[in-house]
Amino acid sequence: MTKSEIISKTNEFLVEEFEVEADKIVPEAVLKDTLELDSLDYVDLVVIIESTFGFKVVAEDFTGVNTFQDFYDLIERKVGEKAVA
C-alpha cells in the first residue's frame, strides 16, 4: 500500500466517522483538535484503524502523534511492519 493510498483511505474514514470537513484534514493540522477527540473517540479511532488496515494498535503507538502527518506516518510504519511479518 502506497503512502497516498494510506492518506486517501485514512482521510475517507475520518470524514465519514468523525464528521470533519475534508479541507480541515491537512498534514500540519493537530489531529486531536481538528477531530475534537475525547478518550472514547480514541477507542473508536483505534477500532477503525485496526479494521481498515489489519494491524493492532496499542496506546504507546500514539506517543508523539500530534499532527495528521504523524498519524499517516504511524499507519504507514505499521502497515510496513505487517507486510514484513
MMTF fields as JSON, N, C-alpha, C and O atoms, coordinates in Angstrom:
{
  "mmtfVersion": "1.0.0",
  "mmtfProducer": "UNKNOWN",
  "numBonds": 339,
  "numAtoms": 340,
  "numGroups": 85,
  "numChains": 1,
  "numModels": 1,
  "chainsPerModel": [1],
  "groupsPerChain": [85],
  "chainIdList": ["A"],
  "bondAtomList": [4, 2, 8, 6, 12, 10, 16, 14, 20, 18, 24, 22, 28, 26, 32, 30, 36, 34, 40, 38, 44, 42, 48, 46, 52, 50, 56, 54, 60, 58, 64, 62, 68, 66, 72, 70, 76, 74, 80, 78, 84, 82, 88, 86, 92, 90, 96, 94, 100, 98, 104, 102, 108, 106, 112, 110, 116, 114, 120, 118, 124, 122, 128, 126, 132, 130, 136, 134, 140, 138, 144, 142, 148, 146, 152, 150, 156, 154, 160, 158, 164, 162, 168, 166, 172, 170, 176, 174, 180, 178, 184, 182, 188, 186, 192, 190, 196, 194, 200, 198, 204, 202, 208, 206, 212, 210, 216, 214, 220, 218, 224, 222, 228, 226, 232, 230, 236, 234, 240, 238, 244, 242, 248, 246, 252, 250, 256, 254, 260, 258, 264, 262, 268, 266, 272, 270, 276, 274, 280, 278, 284, 282, 288, 286, 292, 290, 296, 294, 300, 298, 304, 302, 308, 306, 312, 310, 316, 314, 320, 318, 324, 322, 328, 326, 332, 330, 336, 334],
  "bondOrderList": [1, 1, 1, 1, 1, 1, 1, 1, 1, 1, 1, 1, 1, 1, 1, 1, 1, 1, 1, 1, 1, 1, 1, 1, 1, 1, 1, 1, 1, 1, 1, 1, 1, 1, 1, 1, 1, 1, 1, 1, 1, 1, 1, 1, 1, 1, 1, 1, 1, 1, 1, 1, 1, 1, 1, 1, 1, 1, 1, 1, 1, 1, 1, 1, 1, 1, 1, 1, 1, 1, 1, 1, 1, 1, 1, 1, 1, 1, 1, 1, 1, 1, 1, 1],
  "groupList": [{"groupName": "MET", "atomNameList": ["N", "CA", "C", "O"], "elementList": ["N", "C", "C", "O"], "formalChargeList": [0, 0, 0, 0], "bondAtomList": [1, 0, 2, 1, 3, 2], "bondOrderList": [1, 1, 2], "singleLetterCode": "M", "chemCompType": "L-PEPTIDE LINKING"}, {"groupName": "THR", "atomNameList": ["N", "CA", "C", "O"], "elementList": ["N", "C", "C", "O"], "formalChargeList": [0, 0, 0, 0], "bondAtomList": [1, 0, 2, 1, 3, 2], "bondOrderList": [1, 1, 2], "singleLetterCode": "T", "chemCompType": "L-PEPTIDE LINKING"}, {"groupName": "LYS", "atomNameList": ["N", "CA", "C", "O"], "elementList": ["N", "C", "C", "O"], "formalChargeList": [0, 0, 0, 0], "bondAtomList": [1, 0, 2, 1, 3, 2], "bondOrderList": [1, 1, 2], "singleLetterCode": "K", "chemCompType": "L-PEPTIDE LINKING"}, {"groupName": "SER", "atomNameList": ["N", "CA", "C", "O"], "elementList": ["N", "C", "C", "O"], "formalChargeList": [0, 0, 0, 0], "bondAtomList": [1, 0, 2, 1, 3, 2], "bondOrderList": [1, 1, 2], "singleLetterCode": "S", "chemCompType": "L-PEPTIDE LINKING"}, {"groupName": "GLU", "atomNameList": ["N", "CA", "C", "O"], "elementList": ["N", "C", "C", "O"], "formalChargeList": [0, 0, 0, 0], "bondAtomList": [1, 0, 2, 1, 3, 2], "bondOrderList": [1, 1, 2], "singleLetterCode": "E", "chemCompType": "L-PEPTIDE LINKING"}, {"groupName": "ILE", "atomNameList": ["N", "CA", "C", "O"], "elementList": ["N", "C", "C", "O"], "formalChargeList": [0, 0, 0, 0], "bondAtomList": [1, 0, 2, 1, 3, 2], "bondOrderList": [1, 1, 2], "singleLetterCode": "I", "chemCompType": "L-PEPTIDE LINKING"}, {"groupName": "ASN", "atomNameList": ["N", "CA", "C", "O"], "elementList": ["N", "C", "C", "O"], "formalChargeList": [0, 0, 0, 0], "bondAtomList": [1, 0, 2, 1, 3, 2], "bondOrderList": [1, 1, 2], "singleLetterCode": "N", "chemCompType": "L-PEPTIDE LINKING"}, {"groupName": "PHE", "atomNameList": ["N", "CA", "C", "O"], "elementList": ["N", "C", "C", "O"], "formalChargeList": [0, 0, 0, 0], "bondAtomList": [1, 0, 2, 1, 3, 2], "bondOrderList": [1, 1, 2], "singleLetterCode": "F", "chemCompType": "L-PEPTIDE LINKING"}, {"groupName": "LEU", "atomNameList": ["N", "CA", "C", "O"], "elementList": ["N", "C", "C", "O"], "formalChargeList": [0, 0, 0, 0], "bondAtomList": [1, 0, 2, 1, 3, 2], "bondOrderList": [1, 1, 2], "singleLetterCode": "L", "chemCompType": "L-PEPTIDE LINKING"}, {"groupName": "VAL", "atomNameList": ["N", "CA", "C", "O"], "elementList": ["N", "C", "C", "O"], "formalChargeList": [0, 0, 0, 0], "bondAtomList": [1, 0, 2, 1, 3, 2], "bondOrderList": [1, 1, 2], "singleLetterCode": "V", "chemCompType": "L-PEPTIDE LINKING"}, {"groupName": "ALA", "atomNameList": ["N", "CA", "C", "O"], "elementList": ["N", "C", "C", "O"], "formalChargeList": [0, 0, 0, 0], "bondAtomList": [1, 0, 2, 1, 3, 2], "bondOrderList": [1, 1, 2], "singleLetterCode": "A", "chemCompType": "L-PEPTIDE LINKING"}, {"groupName": "ASP", "atomNameList": ["N", "CA", "C", "O"], "elementList": ["N", "C", "C", "O"], "formalChargeList": [0, 0, 0, 0], "bondAtomList": [1, 0, 2, 1, 3, 2], "bondOrderList": [1, 1, 2], "singleLetterCode": "D", "chemCompType": "L-PEPTIDE LINKING"}, {"groupName": "PRO", "atomNameList": ["N", "CA", "C", "O"], "elementList": ["N", "C", "C", "O"], "formalChargeList": [0, 0, 0, 0], "bondAtomList": [1, 0, 2, 1, 3, 2], "bondOrderList": [1, 1, 2], "singleLetterCode": "P", "chemCompType": "L-PEPTIDE LINKING"}, {"groupName": "TYR", "atomNameList": ["N", "CA", "C", "O"], "elementList": ["N", "C", "C", "O"], "formalChargeList": [0, 0, 0, 0], "bondAtomList": [1, 0, 2, 1, 3, 2], "bondOrderList": [1, 1, 2], "singleLetterCode": "Y", "chemCompType": "L-PEPTIDE LINKING"}, {"groupName": "GLY", "atomNameList": ["N", "CA", "C", "O"], "elementList": ["N", "C", "C", "O"], "formalChargeList": [0, 0, 0, 0], "bondAtomList": [1, 0, 2, 1, 3, 2], "bondOrderList": [1, 1, 2], "singleLetterCode": "G", "chemCompType": "PEPTIDE LINKING"}, {"groupName": "GLN", "atomNameList": ["N", "CA", "C", "O"], "elementList": ["N", "C", "C", "O"], "formalChargeList": [0, 0, 0, 0], "bondAtomList": [1, 0, 2, 1, 3, 2], "bondOrderList": [1, 1, 2], "singleLetterCode": "Q", "chemCompType": "L-PEPTIDE LINKING"}, {"groupName": "ARG", "atomNameList": ["N", "CA", "C", "O"], "elementList": ["N", "C", "C", "O"], "formalChargeList": [0, 0, 0, 0], "bondAtomList": [1, 0, 2, 1, 3, 2], "bondOrderList": [1, 1, 2], "singleLetterCode": "R", "chemCompType": "L-PEPTIDE LINKING"}],
  "groupTypeList": [0, 1, 2, 3, 4, 5, 5, 3, 2, 1, 6, 4, 7, 8, 9, 4, 4, 7, 4, 9, 4, 10, 11, 2, 5, 9, 12, 4, 10, 9, 8, 2, 11, 1, 8, 4, 8, 11, 3, 8, 11, 13, 9, 11, 8, 9, 9, 5, 5, 4, 3, 1, 7, 14, 7, 2, 9, 9, 10, 4, 11, 7, 1, 14, 9, 6, 1, 7, 15, 11, 7, 13, 11, 8, 5, 4, 16, 2, 9, 14, 4, 2, 10, 9, 10],
  "groupIdList": [1, 2, 3, 4, 5, 6, 7, 8, 9, 10, 11, 12, 13, 14, 15, 16, 17, 18, 19, 20, 21, 22, 23, 24, 25, 26, 27, 28, 29, 30, 31, 32, 33, 34, 35, 36, 37, 38, 39, 40, 41, 42, 43, 44, 45, 46, 47, 48, 49, 50, 51, 52, 53, 54, 55, 56, 57, 58, 59, 60, 61, 62, 63, 64, 65, 66, 67, 68, 69, 70, 71, 72, 73, 74, 75, 76, 77, 78, 79, 80, 81, 82, 83, 84, 85],
  "secStructList": [7, 7, 2, 2, 2, 2, 2, 2, 2, 2, 2, 2, 2, 2, 2, 2, 2, 2, 7, 7, 7, 4, 4, 4, 7, 7, 6, 6, 1, 5, 2, 2, 2, 2, 2, 6, 7, 7, 2, 2, 2, 2, 2, 2, 2, 2, 2, 2, 2, 2, 2, 2, 2, 7, 7, 7, 7, 7, 4, 4, 4, 4, 6, 6, 7, 7, 5, 2, 2, 2, 2, 2, 2, 2, 2, 2, 2, 2, 2, 2, 2, 2, 2, 2, 7],
  "xCoordList": [0.854, 0.0, 0.904, 1.826, 0.621, 1.438, 1.01, -0.074, 1.89, 1.586, 0.316, -0.52, 0.167, -1.014, -2.293, -3.346, -2.206, -3.371, -3.724, -4.898, -2.701, -2.922, -3.593, -4.554, -3.082, -3.647, -5.089, -5.96, -5.337, -6.685, -7.676, -8.762, -7.287, -8.143, -8.381, -9.495, -7.322, -7.415, -8.347, -9.246, -8.135, -8.982, -10.442, -11.345, -10.662, -12.02, -12.751, -13.887, -12.105, -12.802, -12.876, -13.796, -11.932, -12.01, -13.202, -13.923, -13.401, -14.536, -15.846, -16.788, -15.883, -17.094, -17.435, -18.57, -16.481, -16.733, -16.704, -17.416, -15.881, -15.735, -16.365, -16.265, -17.016, -17.784, -16.997, -17.504, -15.75, -14.899, -14.845, -14.874, -14.766, -14.69, -13.336, -12.295, -13.37, -12.156, -11.079, -9.892, -11.474, -10.47, -9.737, -8.731, -10.226, -9.544, -8.478, -7.663, -8.49, -7.513, -6.312, -6.272, -5.343, -4.101, -2.945, -3.073, -1.822, -0.73, -0.278, 0.068, -0.273, 0.239, -0.807, -0.467, -2.075, -3.142, -2.993, -2.54, -3.384, -3.32, -4.499, -5.658, -4.189, -5.189, -6.285, -7.469, -5.894, -6.853, -7.784, -8.992, -7.22, -8.026, -8.955, -10.123, -8.442, -9.237, -10.408, -11.52, -10.154, -11.208, -12.029, -13.048, -11.57, -12.233, -12.397, -13.495, -11.274, -11.277, -11.314, -10.604, -12.157, -12.101, -11.623, -11.323, -11.554, -10.989, -11.797, -11.215, -13.11, -13.929, -13.713, -13.746, -13.493, -13.222, -11.923, -11.816, -10.932, -9.677, -9.916, -9.304, -10.802, -11.133, -11.749, -11.379, -12.683, -13.296, -12.244, -12.259, -11.337, -10.287, -9.419, -9.089, -9.057, -8.241, -8.973, -8.382, -10.236, -11.03, -11.095, -10.955, -11.305, -11.393, -10.051, -10.004, -8.972, -7.634, -7.386, -6.946, -7.67, -7.419, -8.234, -7.718, -9.498, -10.335, -9.993, -10.111, -9.577, -9.261, -7.923, -7.796, -6.922, -5.563, -5.072, -4.032, -5.796, -5.468, -4.287, -3.596, -4.04, -2.99, -3.5, -4.454, -2.863, -3.238, -2.549, -1.412, -3.266, -2.739, -2.761, -3.744, -1.669, -1.608, -1.406, -0.991, -1.705, -1.64, -0.277, -0.194, 0.791, 2.14, 2.372, 3.227, 1.616, 1.765, 1.453, 1.99, 0.584, 0.172, 1.123, 0.93, 2.142, 3.137, 3.818, 4.368, 3.784, 4.413, 3.536, 3.966, 2.316, 1.404, 0.602, -0.287, 0.936, 0.238, -0.505, -1.66, 0.158, -0.422, -0.948, -0.695, -1.671, -2.124, -0.932, -0.973, 0.143, 1.335, 1.902, 2.289, 1.956, 2.415, 1.523, 2.003, 0.223, -0.76, -0.556, -0.562, -0.375, -0.117, 1.169, 1.229, 2.201, 3.481, 3.334, 3.913, 2.555, 2.294, 1.645, 2.087, 0.611, -0.098, 0.821, 0.837, 1.583, 2.499, 3.525, 3.819, 4.065, 5.052, 4.422, 5.023, 3.216, 2.56, 2.182, 2.305, 1.731, 1.41, 2.684, 2.66, 3.79, 5.077, 5.537, 6.042, 5.369, 5.743, 4.897, 5.397, 3.625, 2.719, 3.137, 3.086, 3.542, 3.932, 5.195, 5.352, 6.083, 7.344, 7.12, 7.806, 6.159, 5.902, 5.362, 5.101],
  "yCoordList": [-1.173, 0.0, 1.241, 1.354, 2.157, 3.355, 4.395, 4.316, 5.363, 6.444, 7.192, 7.517, 7.463, 8.198, 7.378, 7.943, 6.059, 5.207, 5.237, 5.271, 5.225, 5.293, 6.613, 6.633, 7.713, 9.027, 9.115, 9.606, 8.646, 8.685, 7.872, 8.346, 6.652, 5.761, 6.334, 6.283, 6.876, 7.456, 8.669, 8.767, 9.579, 10.768, 10.408, 11.045, 9.385, 8.942, 8.505, 8.918, 7.671, 7.235, 8.339, 8.343, 9.264, 10.371, 11.276, 11.698, 11.565, 12.391, 11.678, 12.275, 10.39, 9.605, 9.376, 9.609, 8.933, 8.526, 9.673, 9.638, 10.69, 11.772, 13.076, 14.109, 13.009, 14.127, 15.435, 16.497, 15.325, 16.505, 16.863, 15.984, 18.148, 18.59, 18.194, 18.384, 17.644, 17.136, 18.202, 17.891, 19.461, 20.515, 20.882, 21.59, 20.413, 20.662, 19.609, 19.773, 18.53, 17.454, 17.741, 17.371, 18.409, 18.732, 18.221, 18.148, 17.868, 17.228, 17.965, 17.323, 19.295, 20.044, 20.331, 20.859, 19.994, 20.231, 19.272, 18.137, 19.755, 18.937, 17.964, 18.377, 16.682, 15.615, 15.76, 15.789, 15.851, 15.887, 17.094, 16.969, 18.258, 19.481, 19.467, 19.842, 19.041, 19.042, 18.074, 18.392, 16.889, 15.879, 16.027, 15.358, 16.92, 17.125, 15.796, 15.425, 15.091, 13.759, 13.794, 14.571, 12.933, 12.666, 11.221, 10.559, 10.738, 9.394, 8.304, 7.343, 8.422, 7.422, 7.469, 6.438, 8.669, 8.795, 8.091, 7.511, 8.142, 7.441, 5.94, 5.277, 5.402, 3.972, 3.679, 2.706, 4.52, 4.35, 4.425, 3.634, 5.379, 5.56, 4.308, 3.873, 3.739, 2.524, 1.366, 0.643, 1.191, 0.116, 0.286, -0.684, 1.504, 1.766, 1.501, 0.898, 1.947, 1.707, 0.212, -0.27, -0.52, -1.962, -2.672, -3.557, -2.3, -2.984, -2.547, -3.341, -1.312, -0.807, -1.329, -1.723, -1.327, -1.656, -3.024, -3.486, -3.682, -5.051, -5.229, -6.245, -4.264, -4.434, -3.929, -3.152, -4.372, -3.97, -2.66, -2.398, -1.852, -0.578, -0.595, -1.011, -0.14, -0.006, 1.473, 2.262, 1.825, 3.229, 3.854, 5.018, 3.076, 3.601, 4.027, 4.871, 3.448, 3.818, 5.295, 5.919, 5.845, 7.233, 8.225, 9.435, 7.726, 8.617, 9.395, 8.803, 10.691, 11.533, 11.828, 12.527, 11.311, 11.591, 12.846, 12.82, 13.93, 15.195, 15.67, 16.086, 15.607, 16.115, 14.959, 13.786, 15.325, 14.299, 13.629, 12.429, 14.391, 13.784, 12.706, 11.636, 12.979, 11.972, 10.731, 9.598, 10.97, 9.885, 9.039, 7.81, 9.703, 8.973, 8.161, 7.016, 8.765, 8.078, 6.83, 5.784, 6.953, 5.807, 4.672, 3.526, 4.985, 3.956, 3.342, 2.126, 4.192, 3.683, 2.732, 1.678, 3.1, 2.255, 0.916, -0.138, 0.952, -0.272, -1.163, -2.385, -0.568, -1.342, -2.004, -3.158, -1.265, -1.815, -2.954, -3.957, -2.817, -3.883, -5.124, -6.246, -4.923, -6.041, -6.771, -7.999, -6.021, -6.627, -7.478, -8.489, -7.066, -7.776, -9.044, -10.048, -8.989, -10.132, -11.338, -12.362],
  "zCoordList": [0.0, 0.0, 0.0, 0.807, -0.911, -1.02, 0.019, 0.598, 0.235, 1.179, 0.75, 1.593, -0.537, -0.998, -0.785, -0.491, -0.93, -0.653, 0.832, 1.199, 1.679, 3.123, 3.494, 4.263, 2.942, 3.24, 2.755, 3.472, 1.557, 0.993, 1.826, 2.159, 2.153, 2.937, 4.339, 4.862, 4.934, 6.272, 6.266, 7.101, 5.336, 5.266, 5.032, 5.574, 4.224, 3.931, 5.206, 5.438, 6.034, 7.244, 8.3, 9.117, 8.295, 9.247, 8.932, 9.836, 7.664, 7.244, 7.562, 8.082, 7.238, 7.422, 8.899, 9.317, 9.667, 11.05, 12.056, 13.06, 11.789, 12.762, 12.285, 12.947, 11.125, 10.581, 10.561, 10.925, 10.128, 9.981, 8.5, 7.638, 8.215, 6.824, 6.241, 6.869, 5.042, 4.396, 4.257, 4.354, 4.03, 3.839, 5.127, 5.081, 6.276, 7.552, 7.839, 8.747, 7.062, 7.25, 6.358, 5.184, 6.956, 6.261, 7.117, 8.339, 6.498, 7.243, 8.501, 9.493, 8.482, 9.629, 10.703, 11.762, 10.454, 11.441, 12.625, 12.474, 13.797, 15.014, 15.019, 14.977, 15.07, 14.985, 16.036, 15.702, 17.292, 18.395, 18.296, 18.495, 17.988, 17.905, 16.699, 16.804, 15.568, 14.334, 14.427, 14.006, 14.98, 15.091, 16.372, 16.546, 17.275, 18.571, 19.307, 19.722, 19.457, 20.047, 21.568, 22.207, 22.134, 23.571, 23.724, 22.731, 24.947, 25.157, 24.468, 23.964, 24.431, 23.741, 22.235, 21.564, 21.706, 20.278, 19.902, 18.822, 20.801, 20.527, 20.41, 19.573, 21.245, 21.167, 19.799, 19.142, 19.377, 18.053, 16.954, 16.01, 17.086, 16.091, 15.98, 14.876, 17.108, 17.128, 16.45, 15.648, 16.764, 16.16, 14.643, 13.898, 14.195, 12.754, 12.074, 11.002, 12.691, 12.126, 12.001, 10.957, 13.077, 13.075, 12.008, 11.325, 11.854, 10.859, 9.434, 8.501, 9.261, 7.919, 7.414, 6.255, 8.301, 7.86, 8.317, 7.849, 9.22, 9.592, 10.522, 10.45, 11.394, 12.4, 13.741, 13.801, 14.805, 16.16, 16.53, 16.136, 17.292, 17.76, 19.284, 19.897, 19.885, 21.339, 21.667, 20.819, 22.901, 23.316, 23.024, 22.632, 23.218, 23.002, 21.561, 21.293, 20.629, 19.221, 18.996, 18.082, 19.834, 19.658, 20.329, 20.218, 21.02, 21.618, 20.502, 19.574, 20.589, 19.576, 18.374, 17.456, 18.359, 17.25, 17.597, 18.448, 16.926, 17.155, 15.914, 15.994, 14.778, 13.539, 12.673, 12.945, 11.646, 10.701, 10.039, 9.765, 9.775, 9.184, 10.096, 9.626, 11.404, 12.369, 12.303, 12.358, 12.186, 12.132, 10.876, 10.944, 9.727, 8.48, 8.586, 8.138, 9.184, 9.338, 10.216, 9.922, 11.292, 12.17, 11.387, 11.469, 10.637, 9.872, 8.819, 8.632, 8.134, 7.109, 7.731, 7.167, 8.882, 9.564, 9.967, 9.757, 10.544, 10.996, 9.805, 9.886, 8.719, 7.519, 6.984, 6.558, 7.011, 6.562, 7.437, 6.934, 8.755, 9.686, 9.455, 9.527, 9.179, 8.921, 7.64, 7.576, 6.64, 5.362, 5.51, 4.827, 6.397, 6.604, 7.433, 7.241, 8.348, 9.262, 8.551, 9.183]
}
